[in-house]
């Protein structure tokens, strides 16, 4: 099954930017969560216009940040917005089966996973996350810069894995972005 929102990557990016502009001053999300959209997407399936790979942080809610409703965004959440085969499989599904043409890796300020990678040595399963972040940040101590480096690494992993730079998906665009917890603004790290 291949669904397609009908948007190219540039149109999807503009829709995300407009949604974030509304979000910054909003008190409520104006995305469609109505019974009608639930019924329609249940019957016809989903056709998201963008993939968002986001941190699991409870303050980072992509559907709200971009003022999106049901069926508009394909959201993959994992602490530290790190990439492994599970996240890559989800991205691949959204691109190949749902027709998404824009992938955004959305990190954020005040990230606990980045802080743990900089200042702590966690054990257990958390260490898998901080080890990935340490590979990205290469000893960077500034939290904002480290978050940006971590985002850039995830973007690079996606691009290499999907063969984007080798011409495999020429209409596909992968961007990094950082959500500013303090004011709600999303800063895209690469020009479209």
N, CA, C and O atoms as a DFTB+ gen file, in Angstrom:
768 C
 N C O
     1  1       0.849      -1.184       0.000
     2  2       0.000       0.000       0.000
     3  2       0.890       1.241       0.000
     4  3       1.740       1.395       0.878
     5  1       0.706       2.093      -0.945
     6  2       1.483       3.326      -1.030
     7  2       0.509       4.494      -0.996
     8  3      -0.286       4.691      -1.916
     9  1       0.586       5.257       0.076
    10  2      -0.228       6.449       0.225
    11  2       0.686       7.640      -0.011
    12  3       1.902       7.517       0.136
    13  1       0.142       8.766      -0.365
    14  2       0.970       9.926      -0.627
    15  2       0.171      11.170      -0.293
    16  3      -0.962      11.331      -0.746
    17  1       0.763      12.049       0.500
    18  2       0.078      13.280       0.890
    19  2      -0.046      14.255      -0.266
    20  3      -0.825      15.206      -0.195
    21  1       0.720      14.028      -1.342
    22  2       0.702      14.929      -2.479
    23  2       1.631      16.118      -2.315
    24  3       1.677      16.991      -3.182
    25  1       2.377      16.165      -1.207
    26  2       3.295      17.276      -0.970
    27  2       4.715      16.847      -1.267
    28  3       5.124      15.729      -0.955
    29  1       5.465      17.760      -1.878
    30  2       6.888      17.497      -2.009
    31  2       7.576      17.968      -0.727
    32  3       6.924      18.526       0.156
    33  1       8.870      17.751      -0.621
    34  2       9.599      18.078       0.600
    35  2       9.515      19.574       0.932
    36  3       9.368      19.935       2.100
    37  1       9.606      20.431      -0.061
    38  2       9.541      21.874       0.179
    39  2       8.187      22.313       0.718
    40  3       8.120      23.127       1.639
    41  1       7.118      21.783       0.157
    42  2       5.776      22.107       0.645
    43  2       5.582      21.604       2.073
    44  3       4.988      22.289       2.906
    45  1       6.087      20.406       2.348
    46  2       5.973      19.853       3.696
    47  2       6.741      20.704       4.700
    48  3       6.255      20.954       5.803
    49  1       7.937      21.151       4.323
    50  2       8.737      21.996       5.206
    51  2       8.019      23.310       5.492
    52  3       7.989      23.756       6.639
    53  1       7.447      23.930       4.481
    54  2       6.705      25.180       4.689
    55  2       5.514      24.971       5.622
    56  3       5.225      25.825       6.460
    57  1       4.829      23.848       5.481
    58  2       3.691      23.550       6.365
    59  2       4.167      23.383       7.807
    60  3       3.502      23.852       8.732
    61  1       5.303      22.725       8.011
    62  2       5.859      22.598       9.360
    63  2       6.207      23.971       9.933
    64  3       5.896      24.262      11.088
    65  1       6.848      24.808       9.130
    66  2       7.236      26.143       9.602
    67  2       6.014      26.983       9.974
    68  3       6.015      27.655      11.006
    69  1       4.972      26.950       9.139
    70  2       3.746      27.708       9.443
    71  2       3.086      27.184      10.718
    72  3       2.594      27.963      11.534
    73  1       3.080      25.868      10.883
    74  2       2.509      25.279      12.089
    75  2       3.265      25.708      13.326
    76  3       2.655      26.014      14.350
    77  1       4.612      25.735      13.247
    78  2       5.395      26.154      14.398
    79  2       5.162      27.622      14.720
    80  3       5.139      27.999      15.892
    81  1       4.989      28.456      13.700
    82  2       4.689      29.872      13.943
    83  2       3.383      30.025      14.712
    84  3       3.302      30.843      15.628
    85  1       2.360      29.252      14.354
    86  2       1.076      29.300      15.074
    87  2       1.238      28.785      16.501
    88  3       0.643      29.326      17.433
    89  1       2.043      27.741      16.667
    90  2       2.249      27.107      17.968
    91  2       2.867      28.061      18.986
    92  3       2.487      28.050      20.157
    93  1       3.805      28.875      18.552
    94  2       4.543      29.741      19.469
    95  2       3.611      30.613      20.305
    96  3       3.905      30.875      21.471
    97  1       2.509      31.062      19.744
    98  2       1.589      31.916      20.506
    99  2       0.263      31.229      20.839
   100  3      -0.625      31.857      21.416
   101  1       0.121      29.973      20.492
   102  2      -1.156      29.262      20.687
   103  2      -1.332      28.784      22.122
   104  3      -0.370      28.587      22.864
   105  1      -2.578      28.608      22.474
   106  2      -2.905      27.991      23.754
   107  2      -3.449      26.587      23.543
   108  3      -3.461      25.774      24.468
   109  1      -3.900      26.303      22.324
   110  2      -4.459      24.999      21.991
   111  2      -3.973      24.586      20.614
   112  3      -3.677      25.437      19.776
   113  1      -3.889      23.281      20.374
   114  2      -3.506      22.761      19.065
   115  2      -4.723      22.798      18.154
   116  3      -5.787      22.298      18.518
   117  1      -4.574      23.384      16.981
   118  2      -5.702      23.443      16.051
   119  2      -5.664      22.322      15.020
   120  3      -6.385      22.372      14.024
   121  1      -4.820      21.300      15.252
   122  2      -4.782      20.135      14.356
   123  2      -6.093      19.362      14.461
   124  3      -6.723      19.333      15.518
   125  1      -6.490      18.746      13.372
   126  2      -7.754      18.016      13.305
   127  2      -7.645      16.673      14.030
   128  3      -6.928      15.773      13.592
   129  1      -8.367      16.556      15.141
   130  2      -8.440      15.302      15.889
   131  2      -9.897      14.850      15.999
   132  3     -10.259      14.107      16.911
   133  1     -10.708      15.297      15.081
   134  2     -12.153      15.073      15.116
   135  2     -12.529      13.601      14.888
   136  3     -11.737      12.824      14.354
   137  1     -13.747      13.235      15.299
   138  2     -14.232      11.882      14.994
   139  2     -14.215      11.608      13.479
   140  3     -13.968      10.479      13.055
   141  1     -14.474      12.629      12.681
   142  2     -14.498      12.437      11.226
   143  2     -13.120      12.051      10.684
   144  3     -13.016      11.183       9.818
   145  1     -12.058      12.696      11.193
   146  2     -10.712      12.364      10.699
   147  2     -10.303      10.988      11.205
   148  3      -9.624      10.247      10.493
   149  1     -10.704      10.634      12.424
   150  2     -10.399       9.293      12.930
   151  2     -11.088       8.239      12.069
   152  3     -10.491       7.215      11.736
   153  1     -12.336       8.491      11.714
   154  2     -13.083       7.547      10.872
   155  2     -12.459       7.457       9.471
   156  3     -12.267       6.366       8.936
   157  1     -12.152       8.608       8.896
   158  2     -11.570       8.616       7.544
   159  2     -10.230       7.913       7.491
   160  3      -9.999       7.088       6.606
   161  1      -9.322       8.232       8.444
   162  2      -8.008       7.590       8.419
   163  2      -8.108       6.112       8.794
   164  3      -7.281       5.309       8.360
   165  1      -9.095       5.750       9.581
   166  2      -9.320       4.338       9.873
   167  2      -9.756       3.573       8.631
   168  3      -9.377       2.419       8.430
   169  1     -10.538       4.219       7.821
   170  2     -11.072       3.609       6.599
   171  2     -10.068       3.676       5.449
   172  3      -9.868       2.687       4.743
   173  1      -9.442       4.827       5.259
   174  2      -8.584       5.067       4.084
   175  2      -7.090       4.952       4.358
   176  3      -6.297       4.923       3.418
   177  1      -6.692       4.886       5.617
   178  2      -5.275       4.831       5.963
   179  2      -4.686       6.214       6.169
   180  3      -5.379       7.227       6.078
   181  1      -3.430       6.230       6.439
   182  2      -2.729       7.482       6.735
   183  2      -1.970       7.997       5.521
   184  3      -1.546       7.220       4.666
   185  1      -1.804       9.300       5.454
   186  2      -0.981       9.899       4.411
   187  2      -0.229      11.097       5.001
   188  3      -0.496      12.243       4.640
   189  1       0.711      10.822       5.908
   190  2       1.459      11.916       6.532
   191  2       2.313      12.665       5.520
   192  3       2.792      12.093       4.541
   193  1       2.492      13.942       5.772
   194  2       3.293      14.757       4.854
   195  2       4.754      14.851       5.273
   196  3       5.583      15.341       4.506
   197  1       5.088      14.387       6.491
   198  2       6.472      14.444       6.961
   199  2       6.717      13.377       8.010
   200  3       5.805      12.948       8.718
   201  1       7.979      12.960       8.093
   202  2       8.450      12.070       9.148
   203  2       9.201      12.946      10.144
   204  3      10.040      13.759       9.756
   205  1       8.899      12.779      11.422
   206  2       9.613      13.506      12.464
   207  2      10.261      12.470      13.378
   208  3       9.569      11.673      14.011
   209  1      11.597      12.485      13.444
   210  2      12.333      11.644      14.385
   211  2      12.658      12.551      15.558
   212  3      13.458      13.479      15.437
   213  1      12.033      12.278      16.687
   214  2      12.094      13.195      17.813
   215  2      12.558      12.493      19.079
   216  3      12.466      11.271      19.201
   217  1      13.050      13.277      20.006
   218  2      13.375      12.776      21.335
   219  2      12.072      12.407      22.056
   220  3      11.012      12.964      21.772
   221  1      12.171      11.471      22.982
   222  2      11.010      11.032      23.764
   223  2      10.628      12.001      24.875
   224  3       9.614      11.794      25.541
   225  1      11.401      13.039      25.088
   226  2      11.155      14.014      26.150
   227  2       9.696      14.452      26.144
   228  3       9.162      14.811      25.095
   229  1       9.051      14.426      27.299
   230  2       7.615      14.741      27.392
   231  2       7.293      16.194      27.058
   232  3       6.125      16.535      26.873
   233  1       8.299      17.049      26.979
   234  2       8.079      18.456      26.617
   235  2       8.137      18.673      25.114
   236  3       7.850      19.768      24.630
   237  1       8.506      17.637      24.379
   238  2       8.679      17.730      22.925
   239  2       7.573      16.902      22.270
   240  3       7.672      15.679      22.171
   241  1       6.522      17.586      21.825
   242  2       5.352      16.920      21.248
   243  2       5.207      17.397      19.805
   244  3       4.594      18.435      19.556
   245  1       5.767      16.650      18.852
   246  2       5.780      17.120      17.462
   247  2       4.407      17.516      16.913
   248  3       4.300      18.523      16.212
   249  1       3.377      16.764      17.209
   250  2       2.045      17.114      16.703
   251  2       1.604      18.497      17.187
   252  3       0.938      19.228      16.453
   253  1       1.969      18.853      18.405
   254  2       1.637      20.185      18.910
   255  2       2.588      21.238      18.373
   256  3       2.157      22.308      17.945
   257  1       3.884      20.939      18.393
   258  2       4.899      21.898      17.944
   259  2       4.635      22.370      16.517
   260  3       4.911      23.520      16.176
   261  1       4.097      21.468      15.680
   262  2       3.816      21.818      14.290
   263  2       2.318      21.959      14.019
   264  3       1.899      22.039      12.865
   265  1       1.512      21.990      15.083
   266  2       0.057      22.182      14.988
   267  2      -0.558      21.201      13.987
   268  3      -1.303      21.600      13.092
   269  1      -0.240      19.932      14.148
   270  2      -0.713      18.892      13.242
   271  2      -1.774      18.031      13.918
   272  3      -1.822      17.916      15.143
   273  1      -2.606      17.442      13.105
   274  2      -3.657      16.567      13.603
   275  2      -3.385      15.118      13.262
   276  3      -2.278      14.748      12.872
   277  1      -4.404      14.316      13.416
   278  2      -4.312      12.885      13.156
   279  2      -3.959      12.640      11.690
   280  3      -4.562      13.223      10.788
   281  1      -2.983      11.777      11.470
   282  2      -2.613      11.363      10.120
   283  2      -1.690      12.302       9.371
   284  3      -1.358      12.029       8.218
   285  1      -1.258      13.404       9.984
   286  2      -0.426      14.381       9.274
   287  2       1.075      14.153       9.409
   288  3       1.828      14.422       8.474
   289  1       1.515      13.661      10.564
   290  2       2.935      13.437      10.808
   291  2       3.174      11.982      11.175
   292  3       2.380      11.380      11.898
   293  1       4.267      11.418      10.677
   294  2       4.699      10.083      11.059
   295  2       5.818      10.295      12.065
   296  3       6.942      10.619      11.683
   297  1       5.520      10.115      13.353
   298  2       6.437      10.474      14.422
   299  2       7.127       9.231      14.988
   300  3       6.485       8.241      15.337
   301  1       8.441       9.318      15.065
   302  2       9.271       8.265      15.650
   303  2       9.981       8.902      16.839
   304  3      10.765       9.837      16.673
   305  1       9.704       8.394      18.038
   306  2      10.290       9.003      19.226
   307  2      11.225       8.030      19.922
   308  3      10.883       6.871      20.155
   309  1      12.405       8.521      20.246
   310  2      13.403       7.736      20.970
   311  2      14.276       8.723      21.750
   312  3      14.623       9.788      21.241
   313  1      14.624       8.365      22.975
   314  2      15.446       9.252      23.797
   315  2      16.700       9.651      23.037
   316  3      17.392       8.807      22.469
   317  1      16.980      10.939      23.033
   318  2      18.174      11.455      22.376
   319  2      18.101      11.483      20.859
   320  3      19.103      11.755      20.198
   321  1      16.927      11.204      20.294
   322  2      16.716      11.146      18.843
   323  2      17.878      10.457      18.117
   324  3      18.339      10.912      17.070
   325  1      18.335       9.345      18.707
   326  2      19.401       8.552      18.091
   327  2      18.794       7.559      17.100
   328  3      17.618       7.206      17.193
   329  1      19.611       7.124      16.161
   330  2      19.133       6.211      15.125
   331  2      19.748       4.832      15.281
   332  3      20.956       4.694      15.470
   333  1      18.900       3.810      15.201
   334  2      19.376       2.441      15.068
   335  2      18.498       1.760      14.025
   336  3      17.686       2.419      13.375
   337  1      18.651       0.469      13.863
   338  2      17.918      -0.234      12.816
   339  2      16.399      -0.123      12.971
   340  3      15.677      -0.107      11.974
   341  1      15.913      -0.048      14.208
   342  2      14.465       0.058      14.426
   343  2      13.928       1.393      13.913
   344  3      12.911       1.434      13.220
   345  1      14.606       2.472      14.253
   346  2      14.175       3.786      13.776
   347  2      14.338       3.890      12.265
   348  3      13.479       4.449      11.583
   349  1      15.441       3.352      11.739
   350  2      15.647       3.387      10.293
   351  2      14.566       2.599       9.556
   352  3      14.109       3.015       8.491
   353  1      14.159       1.468      10.119
   354  2      13.078       0.701       9.515
   355  2      11.780       1.488       9.484
   356  3      11.026       1.411       8.514
   357  1      11.518       2.246      10.541
   358  2      10.316       3.077      10.587
   359  2      10.372       4.200       9.566
   360  3       9.375       4.500       8.909
   361  1      11.543       4.825       9.430
   362  2      11.715       5.878       8.420
   363  2      11.525       5.284       7.026
   364  3      10.822       5.852       6.190
   365  1      12.155       4.141       6.787
   366  2      12.042       3.489       5.489
   367  2      10.588       3.174       5.146
   368  3      10.165       3.348       4.003
   369  1       9.830       2.715       6.130
   370  2       8.410       2.428       5.919
   371  2       7.654       3.697       5.505
   372  3       6.875       3.687       4.552
   373  1       7.899       4.788       6.239
   374  2       7.191       6.038       5.943
   375  2       7.517       6.563       4.557
   376  3       6.652       7.123       3.883
   377  1       8.756       6.387       4.129
   378  2       9.171       6.855       2.807
   379  2       8.638       5.935       1.713
   380  3       8.030       6.397       0.748
   381  1       8.869       4.631       1.867
   382  2       8.541       3.709       0.772
   383  2       7.070       3.316       0.705
   384  3       6.563       3.043      -0.384
   385  1       6.377       3.281       1.826
   386  2       4.977       2.845       1.817
   387  2       3.973       3.981       1.970
   388  3       2.835       3.878       1.512
   389  1       4.395       5.059       2.613
   390  2       3.463       6.166       2.836
   391  2       3.756       7.374       1.955
   392  3       2.954       8.305       1.897
   393  1       4.884       7.369       1.277
   394  2       5.194       8.432       0.332
   395  2       5.721       9.715       0.938
   396  3       5.703      10.750       0.272
   397  1       6.195       9.688       2.186
   398  2       6.742      10.899       2.804
   399  2       8.008      11.328       2.075
   400  3       8.850      10.499       1.727
   401  1       8.130      12.616       1.850
   402  2       9.282      13.142       1.128
   403  2      10.165      14.043       1.987
   404  3      11.214      14.509       1.542
   405  1       9.728      14.281       3.224
   406  2      10.519      15.099       4.145
   407  2      10.704      14.333       5.448
   408  3       9.742      13.840       6.037
   409  1      11.958      14.242       5.887
   410  2      12.301      13.642       7.169
   411  2      13.001      14.716       7.982
   412  3      13.967      15.321       7.518
   413  1      12.515      14.955       9.200
   414  2      13.122      15.945      10.081
   415  2      13.570      15.241      11.357
   416  3      12.770      14.593      12.032
   417  1      14.855      15.374      11.682
   418  2      15.362      14.910      12.969
   419  2      15.250      16.103      13.903
   420  3      15.930      17.113      13.721
   421  1      14.384      15.978      14.909
   422  2      14.057      17.085      15.806
   423  2      14.646      16.844      17.193
   424  3      14.076      16.117      18.007
   425  1      15.797      17.466      17.446
   426  2      16.372      17.452      18.784
   427  2      15.829      18.639      19.558
   428  3      14.929      19.331      19.081
   429  1      16.357      18.877      20.729
   430  2      15.849      20.003      21.522
   431  2      16.883      20.483      22.529
   432  3      17.841      19.776      22.843
   433  1      16.676      21.683      23.024
   434  2      17.512      22.228      24.084
   435  2      17.136      21.530      25.391
   436  3      16.067      20.930      25.498
   437  1      18.001      21.612      26.358
   438  2      17.762      21.007      27.683
   439  2      17.522      19.503      27.590
   440  3      16.693      18.962      28.322
   441  1      18.233      18.832      26.704
   442  2      18.044      17.401      26.479
   443  2      18.766      16.592      27.562
   444  3      19.981      16.702      27.727
   445  1      18.013      15.791      28.285
   446  2      18.586      14.961      29.341
   447  2      19.542      13.914      28.820
   448  3      20.538      13.604      29.473
   449  1      19.252      13.362      27.644
   450  2      20.141      12.346      27.069
   451  2      21.479      12.959      26.675
   452  3      22.526      12.348      26.890
   453  1      21.457      14.140      26.108
   454  2      22.704      14.830      25.746
   455  2      23.467      15.194      27.017
   456  3      24.685      15.031      27.078
   457  1      22.761      15.683      28.023
   458  2      23.394      16.006      29.302
   459  2      24.053      14.765      29.911
   460  3      25.171      14.837      30.420
   461  1      23.362      13.638      29.857
   462  2      23.923      12.394      30.394
   463  2      25.177      11.988      29.641
   464  3      26.129      11.491      30.243
   465  1      25.189      12.196      28.328
   466  2      26.368      11.854      27.524
   467  2      27.543      12.767      27.850
   468  3      28.694      12.334      27.798
   469  1      27.270      14.015      28.183
   470  2      28.333      14.973      28.499
   471  2      28.853      14.786      29.924
   472  3      30.064      14.795      30.145
   473  1      27.952      14.618      30.887
   474  2      28.322      14.722      32.299
   475  2      28.263      13.431      33.112
   476  3      28.729      13.411      34.251
   477  1      27.713      12.372      32.571
   478  2      27.491      11.173      33.385
   479  2      27.941       9.915      32.638
   480  3      28.240       9.957      31.445
   481  1      27.981       8.830      33.346
   482  2      28.303       7.527      32.771
   483  2      27.204       6.538      33.155
   484  3      27.409       5.675      34.008
   485  1      26.044       6.666      32.524
   486  2      24.942       5.776      32.882
   487  2      25.239       4.324      32.519
   488  3      26.054       4.027      31.645
   489  1      24.558       3.447      33.215
   490  2      24.707       2.021      32.958
   491  2      23.402       1.489      32.388
   492  3      22.440       2.230      32.188
   493  1      23.394       0.212      32.138
   494  2      22.194      -0.434      31.624
   495  2      21.914      -0.020      30.194
   496  3      22.821       0.352      29.450
   497  1      20.668      -0.090      29.829
   498  2      20.262       0.218      28.454
   499  2      20.455       1.683      28.088
   500  3      20.614       2.009      26.911
   501  1      20.445       2.566      29.074
   502  2      20.655       3.992      28.807
   503  2      22.016       4.218      28.161
   504  3      22.182       5.134      27.357
   505  1      22.971       3.397      28.508
   506  2      24.320       3.547      27.956
   507  2      24.330       3.400      26.438
   508  3      25.156       4.027      25.774
   509  1      23.432       2.586      25.867
   510  2      23.363       2.480      24.405
   511  2      23.061       3.838      23.780
   512  3      23.601       4.185      22.729
   513  1      22.200       4.593      24.434
   514  2      21.824       5.919      23.938
   515  2      22.986       6.899      24.102
   516  3      23.355       7.599      23.159
   517  1      23.553       6.941      25.300
   518  2      24.635       7.905      25.526
   519  2      25.882       7.566      24.706
   520  3      26.618       8.468      24.305
   521  1      26.128       6.283      24.453
   522  2      27.261       5.919      23.594
   523  2      27.073       6.475      22.179
   524  3      28.022       6.979      21.578
   525  1      25.862       6.385      21.653
   526  2      25.572       6.942      20.322
   527  2      25.758       8.456      20.319
   528  3      26.321       9.019      19.380
   529  1      25.288       9.100      21.362
   530  2      25.425      10.558      21.440
   531  2      26.891      10.955      21.553
   532  3      27.318      11.931      20.935
   533  1      27.659      10.213      22.330
   534  2      29.098      10.516      22.451
   535  2      29.818      10.396      21.108
   536  3      30.730      11.171      20.819
   537  1      29.413       9.437      20.297
   538  2      29.991       9.331      18.950
   539  2      29.719      10.603      18.149
   540  3      30.561      11.056      17.373
   541  1      28.542      11.163      18.350
   542  2      28.150      12.364      17.613
   543  2      28.864      13.611      18.112
   544  3      29.308      14.437      17.315
   545  1      28.975      13.748      19.426
   546  2      29.440      15.025      19.978
   547  2      30.959      15.115      20.114
   548  3      31.495      16.211      20.274
   549  1      31.657      13.989      20.054
   550  2      33.125      13.987      20.040
   551  2      33.744      14.875      21.122
   552  3      34.699      15.601      20.847
   553  1      33.222      14.826      22.331
   554  2      33.798      15.596      23.431
   555  2      33.272      17.011      23.589
   556  3      33.704      17.723      24.495
   557  1      32.357      17.438      22.740
   558  2      31.767      18.784      22.876
   559  2      31.105      18.898      24.249
   560  3      30.400      17.984      24.677
   561  1      31.328      20.001      24.930
   562  2      30.793      20.200      26.285
   563  2      29.627      21.191      26.329
   564  3      28.863      21.206      27.294
   565  1      29.491      22.006      25.306
   566  2      28.393      22.967      25.261
   567  2      27.099      22.223      24.898
   568  3      27.036      21.590      23.845
   569  1      26.070      22.288      25.751
   570  2      24.852      21.505      25.518
   571  2      24.155      21.807      24.182
   572  3      23.691      20.890      23.504
   573  1      24.083      23.080      23.809
   574  2      23.425      23.432      22.542
   575  2      24.209      22.871      21.358
   576  3      23.636      22.235      20.474
   577  1      25.514      23.107      21.344
   578  2      26.344      22.598      20.250
   579  2      26.312      21.070      20.203
   580  3      26.260      20.481      19.123
   581  1      26.342      20.436      21.365
   582  2      26.293      18.976      21.420
   583  2      24.967      18.465      20.865
   584  3      24.947      17.475      20.133
   585  1      23.868      19.119      21.199
   586  2      22.558      18.718      20.660
   587  2      22.544      18.840      19.141
   588  3      22.029      17.961      18.450
   589  1      23.106      19.923      18.624
   590  2      23.160      20.110      17.168
   591  2      24.019      19.038      16.500
   592  3      23.650      18.515      15.448
   593  1      25.153      18.709      17.099
   594  2      26.010      17.652      16.546
   595  2      25.293      16.301      16.558
   596  3      25.421      15.517      15.617
   597  1      24.549      16.038      17.613
   598  2      23.799      14.795      17.717
   599  2      22.720      14.715      16.635
   600  3      22.513      13.661      16.033
   601  1      22.045      15.815      16.396
   602  2      21.037      15.885      15.331
   603  2      21.695      15.624      13.979
   604  3      21.201      14.826      13.183
   605  1      22.814      16.304      13.727
   606  2      23.510      16.156      12.449
   607  2      23.945      14.714      12.210
   608  3      23.902      14.236      11.077
   609  1      24.359      14.024      13.257
   610  2      24.751      12.613      13.103
   611  2      23.548      11.764      12.692
   612  3      23.660      10.918      11.805
   613  1      22.414      11.985      13.325
   614  2      21.220      11.213      12.972
   615  2      20.793      11.498      11.535
   616  3      20.383      10.585      10.819
   617  1      20.884      12.751      11.110
   618  2      20.581      13.104       9.721
   619  2      21.505      12.328       8.791
   620  3      21.056      11.748       7.803
   621  1      22.795      12.320       9.110
   622  2      23.777      11.625       8.287
   623  2      23.500      10.119       8.220
   624  3      23.600       9.516       7.152
   625  1      23.157       9.523       9.343
   626  2      22.844       8.091       9.375
   627  2      21.653       7.792       8.465
   628  3      21.668       6.808       7.725
   629  1      20.633       8.629       8.518
   630  2      19.451       8.425       7.668
   631  2      19.834       8.567       6.202
   632  3      19.479       7.723       5.379
   633  1      20.555       9.629       5.875
   634  2      20.949       9.843       4.478
   635  2      21.748       8.669       3.926
   636  3      21.485       8.201       2.819
   637  1      22.706       8.202       4.684
   638  2      23.537       7.079       4.225
   639  2      22.726       5.801       4.125
   640  3      22.880       5.046       3.166
   641  1      21.885       5.553       5.079
   642  2      21.114       4.312       5.110
   643  2      20.091       4.229       3.995
   644  3      19.837       3.145       3.470
   645  1      19.510       5.337       3.629
   646  2      18.493       5.338       2.586
   647  2      19.067       5.644       1.211
   648  3      18.327       5.695       0.228
   649  1      20.364       5.844       1.132
   650  2      21.001       6.095      -0.156
   651  2      20.594       7.417      -0.780
   652  3      20.599       7.552      -2.004
   653  1      20.246       8.386       0.038
   654  2      19.742       9.658      -0.481
   655  2      20.802      10.387      -1.297
   656  3      20.503      10.898      -2.377
   657  1      22.019      10.443      -0.807
   658  2      23.075      11.155      -1.509
   659  2      23.566      10.394      -2.733
   660  3      24.223      10.968      -3.600
   661  1      23.251       9.108      -2.807
   662  2      23.670       8.318      -3.955
   663  2      22.598       8.309      -5.047
   664  3      22.725       7.586      -6.035
   665  1      21.567       9.091      -4.876
   666  2      20.546       9.202      -5.907
   667  2      19.388       8.237      -5.763
   668  3      18.524       8.169      -6.638
   669  1      19.358       7.488      -4.666
   670  2      18.288       6.521      -4.474
   671  2      16.926       7.149      -4.264
   672  3      15.918       6.606      -4.717
   673  1      16.881       8.251      -3.605
   674  2      15.616       8.942      -3.306
   675  2      15.803      10.437      -3.568
   676  3      15.856      11.226      -2.625
   677  1      15.901      10.826      -4.812
   678  2      16.248      12.207      -5.142
   679  2      15.205      13.234      -4.718
   680  3      15.543      14.404      -4.535
   681  1      13.962      12.833      -4.559
   682  2      12.927      13.784      -4.150
   683  2      12.795      13.862      -2.636
   684  3      11.971      14.621      -2.126
   685  1      13.584      13.100      -1.922
   686  2      13.534      13.037      -0.474
   687  2      14.484      14.065       0.130
   688  3      15.593      14.266      -0.365
   689  1      14.040      14.713       1.205
   690  2      14.888      15.677       1.888
   691  2      14.959      15.310       3.366
   692  3      13.940      15.010       3.986
   693  1      16.165      15.336       3.926
   694  2      16.378      15.062       5.341
   695  2      16.975      16.318       5.959
   696  3      17.993      16.827       5.492
   697  1      16.335      16.812       7.011
   698  2      16.783      18.032       7.675
   699  2      16.915      17.816       9.167
   700  3      16.201      17.004       9.755
   701  1      17.827      18.544       9.771
   702  2      17.924      18.598      11.217
   703  2      17.243      19.852      11.712
   704  3      17.224      20.876      11.029
   705  1      16.682      19.763      12.912
   706  2      16.048      20.922      13.527
   707  2      16.191      20.797      15.037
   708  3      16.275      19.694      15.577
   709  1      16.216      21.941      15.706
   710  2      16.272      21.932      17.162
   711  2      15.105      22.735      17.710
   712  3      14.868      23.879      17.321
   713  1      14.388      22.105      18.621
   714  2      13.248      22.729      19.287
   715  2      13.763      23.425      20.541
   716  3      14.436      22.815      21.372
   717  1      13.439      24.704      20.665
   718  2      13.850      25.479      21.836
   719  2      12.763      25.357      22.897
   720  3      11.707      25.983      22.802
   721  1      13.043      24.540      23.905
   722  2      12.090      24.283      24.987
   723  2      11.607      25.597      25.601
   724  3      10.438      25.728      25.962
   725  1      12.507      26.560      25.716
   726  2      12.228      27.804      26.434
   727  2      11.146      28.655      25.778
   728  3      10.373      29.307      26.480
   729  1      11.075      28.663      24.439
   730  2      10.110      29.542      23.780
   731  2       9.259      28.858      22.705
   732  3       8.391      29.501      22.115
   733  1       9.491      27.575      22.442
   734  2       8.669      26.843      21.484
   735  2       9.102      26.944      20.035
   736  3       8.476      26.352      19.155
   737  1      10.162      27.687      19.779
   738  2      10.608      27.913      18.404
   739  2      11.394      26.715      17.879
   740  3      12.181      26.111      18.609
   741  1      11.174      26.375      16.601
   742  2      11.953      25.345      15.926
   743  2      12.933      26.036      14.984
   744  3      12.548      26.837      14.132
   745  1      14.195      25.707      15.159
   746  2      15.257      26.248      14.315
   747  2      15.732      25.136      13.381
   748  3      16.272      24.131      13.844
   749  1      15.539      25.304      12.080
   750  2      16.010      24.328      11.130
   751  2      17.496      24.565      10.902
   752  3      17.927      25.696      10.679
   753  1      18.273      23.493      10.959
   754  2      19.727      23.615      10.955
   755  2      20.344      23.692       9.569
   756  3      21.508      24.069       9.431
   757  1      19.592      23.345       8.555
   758  2      20.077      23.419       7.170
   759  2      19.063      24.164       6.338
   760  3      17.855      24.029       6.532
   761  1      19.550      24.925       5.440
   762  2      18.649      25.627       4.503
   763  2      18.004      24.619       3.570
   764  3      18.619      23.631       3.172
   765  1      16.740      24.892       3.226
   766  2      16.029      23.980       2.301
   767  2      16.370      24.304       0.874
   768  3      15.873      23.650      -0.043
